Amino acid sequence: MSSPVVDFIATEARFGARNYEPIGVVLSRGEGVWVWDTEGNRYLDCLSAYSAVSQGHCHPKILAAMVEQAHRLTLTSRAFHNDQLALFYEEIAALTGSHKVLPMNSGAEAVESAIKSVRKWGYEVKGVPDGKAEIIVCANNFHGRTLGVVGFSTDPETRGHFGPFAPGFKVIPFGDAPALAEAINPNTVAFLVEPIQGEAGVVIPPAGYFTEVRELCTANNVMLVLDEIQTGLGRTGKLLAEQHEGIEADVTLLGKALSGGFYPVSAVLSNNDVLGTLRPGQHGSTFGGNPLACAVARAAMRVLVEEGMIENAARQGARFLEGLKDIRANTIRDVRGRGLMLAVELHPEAGRARRYCEALQAKGILAKDTHEHTIRIAPPLVITGDQVDWALERFAAILTQDFS
Ligand SMILES: *Cc1c(COP(=O)(O)O)cnc(C)c1O
């Protein structure tokens, strides 16, 4: 008799585009930090859907808000007002200290919207000659999968054979403020950067980097656009990762945890007149700002604050990092992280990180490798100290194991 697990995986493989290579587990239920597969095995989720499920799986208050709103009104399009959008604006602006908000759906759409907006700002406010706007980005960036975005990726896998691409982007090394100073010219409208490079393997820039970046952008009238789609909303132990250096971006991008994993909701936030340049008819989205998305996002932001998840991320993140650093294993090359955005980088001789993730799965932990040799660890922000210790025992067991 064939097990249903095999059927799900085989059927996906047969009909689906093979653009992912999932770990061999079929999930059917989730609650808090836990998920269960179709055979009833329980796992600690150490990926949280790439940080979208920061509030924990199926958070009851977000669920209730979603169900309640779904009974009342789901979509109006922006051709009409709805009674959720204004409240969403008010609450996200109060939470983040932003002045203007543009609601979108996916993270990549927020990035695209920011690019359009800063270019428009460049032409209409800064006075850059039409068609000449330049945006500076970093090597090893990850900002999503749309054509505009992959065009300035430096990963051959991400951009290979998808061109031709749009011009207007300049790539500099991440964490290198002098390189930014050198790259800026009178046509530079923005510097688009992740506070911590997540997909590149949780790369944390040197202390003081963002202070210098902020000064350079201000001095040159260049908009600092921080992609906080992964780092934002508590993941790093602060509401926004920019707060670790006490700076403020001109434009902030949020997504992922903005809906607690229930629904795609993203937003462009701006502290200045960048979003003010958009006029009716110049940008839009059928689903962007719909009442269901707004109700879900409002609940997702509320529980994040009311239930102390941001402080918990700082506390449990420190505990997790310390515990990982205490593991004595020659497979480990580096352990790093901020809040609950953590990574274990393996020695190249230790083999691919994927094998370790599969071994972790057998022990009840779901984690995902990134870039061959790095295991990323990003559990929901509701994780407890006991659950961190439970996970650490299993990480220690796997990392000290000899796979060769
Ligand atoms: C996930 C992510 C995106 C893209 O978000 P999607 O919702 O997948 O389009 C963009 N930037 C960063 C930093 C991300 O982590």
The ligand as an SDF file (V2000), in Angstrom:
LIG
                    3D

 15 15  0  0  0  0  0  0  0  0999 V2000
   10.9990   37.2420    1.0020 C   0  0  0  0  0  0  0  0  0  0  0  0
   11.6920   38.5080    0.6750 C   0  0  0  0  0  0  0  0  0  0  0  0
   11.2830   39.3020   -0.4060 C   0  0  0  0  0  0  0  0  0  0  0  0
   10.2090   38.8710   -1.3850 C   0  0  0  0  0  0  0  0  0  0  0  0
    8.9870   38.6360   -0.7990 O   0  0  0  0  0  0  0  0  0  0  0  0
    7.8780   37.7670   -1.6060 P   0  0  0  0  0  0  0  0  0  0  0  0
    6.6560   37.9030   -0.7690 O   0  0  0  0  0  0  0  0  0  0  0  0
    8.3970   36.3760   -1.6820 O   0  0  0  0  0  0  0  0  0  0  0  0
    7.7340   38.3930   -2.9440 O   0  0  0  0  0  0  0  0  0  0  0  0
   11.9300   40.4930   -0.6090 C   0  0  0  0  0  0  0  0  0  0  0  0
   12.9350   40.8890    0.1970 N   0  0  0  0  0  0  0  0  0  0  0  0
   13.3490   40.1510    1.2380 C   0  0  0  0  0  0  0  0  0  0  0  0
   14.4640   40.6520    2.1010 C   0  0  0  0  0  0  0  0  0  0  0  0
   12.7650   38.9300    1.5090 C   0  0  0  0  0  0  0  0  0  0  0  0
   13.2110   38.1730    2.5130 O   0  0  0  0  0  0  0  0  0  0  0  0
  1  2  1  0
  2  3  1  0
  2 14  2  0
  3  4  1  0
  3 10  2  0
  4  5  1  0
  5  6  1  0
  6  7  2  0
  6  8  1  0
  6  9  1  0
 10 11  1  0
 11 12  2  0
 12 13  1  0
 12 14  1  0
 14 15  1  0
M  END
$$$$
